[in-house]
Amino acid sequence: MRKRRGLRLVFPLTAALSLAFAGCQDRQAPDAGAHPAAAVSTVQRGTISHVLSLAGQFQPYQVVDVHAKVSGYLQHIYVDIGDKVHAGQTLGVLEVPELNAQYRSTQAEEARSKDEITRAVHEVAQAKSMHTALQANYDRLRQAAKAQPGLIAEQELDDAQSKAEASQAQIDGSESALAASKQGADAAHADMQRVGALQSYTTITAPLSGVVIWRYADTGALIQSGTSSDVQSLPIIKLSQSDLLRLRLPVPEDAVGYVHEGDTVQIRIDALNRSIAGKITRFTRNLSLDTRTMETEVDVPNKDLSITPGMYANTYLQLAHRENILTIPLLAVQRQGGHATVTVIDAQNHVQPRQVQLGVQGSILVEVIHGLQEGDRVVLGDQNKYRPGEVVTPVPQQEPANDVMQQEGGMTDPQTEGAGNQ
């Protein structure tokens, strides 16, 4: 009886273990009807921008060292560092006594030359009057001799003719003297103008509107003429045109092809907590051999002089911008040599490799010029594990349609600069 009871216990236990083992095997066995999953993204219309970030520095539009054109002592100087001046404003006055005396001498010489012209004019008039009288006398004698031969002696007729011809020569001489007097008067007038111009240079005026950024001379200083190249003359002031500034940007070599006159530049002046917009005005069209950059300038109005030359600015130059274009993630693209391919999933979820033509590239998106249509589904990630024609289970991924790629060409950090100056 005990054996039978033991057998009764063994058989149910063995059956239970067999069923449990079979159940484990069923759970571990793969489902033959399942398809591999594939992360996919939809081809969308969007925008891709390529922005270059650069650090620029403001420079005055013009900087001029104002020299004196004549030598003399500085009698008065009316401006100092930081003063705003306008074009034509008197900056200083030189004292040159010998130049004043020279100017008075040229004035006297011009007056004398004018008197010479007057005298020559009178001599010409007198010579013409004399010639008229002598010529009339000769004509009367000749007519009388023709009317009554022998009435007028030949000697008397010859004397009258020679006097008339001599008076004509006297006219020619007087007119030549008058012309010489006029030329002398012109020379005297030109000399007076020259000395007068030099005398006017004793008043030093501003050649342009700007700000005095340095002063080199004080009252009483001997100022040398700045017109002679063999004299190391000292300027009186340095003048900066600051109501219009040049913002200079070093554009790197790989971005030079995107730079055009009139392109918009966003400017951020951290020192003033101010943002403005500008346009590229000019560029050198030449790369620096040391830095491999091209100097590019933006003209920035500064009527209120709030921007100080020498300040730095962070700028953002849009190199490329495409709107309403087909975009796909870069993860969907495989490149082989000069070709780009993507893996497309059709309406029946079959895998199809397709060659595409790409355009502008962002940081995560790329433009598709040819090969895809809006709404197509492309596989993301490694595509080599899928066979052409294979059926997959698409797993949609939410990807952006717009992308901005920022290329750093060098930026300034005001906090870092401030810490370095402490």
Stockholm file with secondary structure:
# STOCKHOLM 1.0

chainA/1-422         MRKRRGLRLVFPLTAALSLAFAGCQDRQAPDAGAHPAAAVSTVQRGTISHVLSLAGQFQPYQVVDVHAKVSGYLQHIYVDIGDKVHAGQTLGVLEVPELNAQYRSTQAEEARSKDEITRAVHEVAQAKSMHTALQANYDRLRQAAKAQPGLIAEQELDDAQSKAEASQAQIDGSESALAASKQGADAAHADMQRVGALQSYTTITAPLSGVVIWRYADTGALIQSGTSSDVQSLPIIKLSQSDLLRLRLPVPEDAVGYVHEGDTVQIRIDALNRSIAGKITRFTRNLSLDTRTMETEVDVPNKDLSITPGMYANTYLQLAHRENILTIPLLAVQRQGGHATVTVIDAQNHVQPRQVQLGVQGSILVEVIHGLQEGDRVVLGDQNKYRPGEVVTPVPQQEPANDVMQQEGGMTDPQTEGAGNQ
#=GR chainA/1-422 SS CHHHHHHHHHHHHHHHHHHHHHHHHHHHSCCTTCCCEEEEEECEEEEEEEEEEEEEEEEEEEEEEECCSSCEEEEEECCCTTCEECTTCEEEEEECHHHHHHHHHHHHHHHHHHHHHHHHHHHHHHHHHHHHHHHHHHHHHHHHHHHSTTSSCHHHHHHHHHHHHHHHHHHHHHHHHHHHHHHHHHHHHHHHHHHHHHHHTTEEECSSSEEEEEECCCTTCEECCTTCTTSCCCCSEEEEEEEEEEEEEEEEGGGGGGCCTTCEEEEEEGGGTEEEEEEEEEEEEEECTTTCEEEEEEEEECTTCCSCTTCEEEEEEEEEEEEEEEEEEGGGCEEETTEEEEEEECTTCBEEEEEEEEEEECSSEEEEEESCCTTCEEECSCCTTSCTTCBCEEEECCCCSCEEEEEESCCCCHHHHHHHHC
#=GC SS_cons         CHHHHHHHHHHHHHHHHHHHHHHHHHHHSCCTTCCCEEEEEECEEEEEEEEEEEEEEEEEEEEEEECCSSCEEEEEECCCTTCEECTTCEEEEEECHHHHHHHHHHHHHHHHHHHHHHHHHHHHHHHHHHHHHHHHHHHHHHHHHHHSTTSSCHHHHHHHHHHHHHHHHHHHHHHHHHHHHHHHHHHHHHHHHHHHHHHHTTEEECSSSEEEEEECCCTTCEECCTTCTTSCCCCSEEEEEEEEEEEEEEEEGGGGGGCCTTCEEEEEEGGGTEEEEEEEEEEEEEECTTTCEEEEEEEEECTTCCSCTTCEEEEEEEEEEEEEEEEEEGGGCEEETTEEEEEEECTTCBEEEEEEEEEEECSSEEEEEESCCTTCEEECSCCTTSCTTCBCEEEECCCCSCEEEEEESCCCCHHHHHHHHC
//
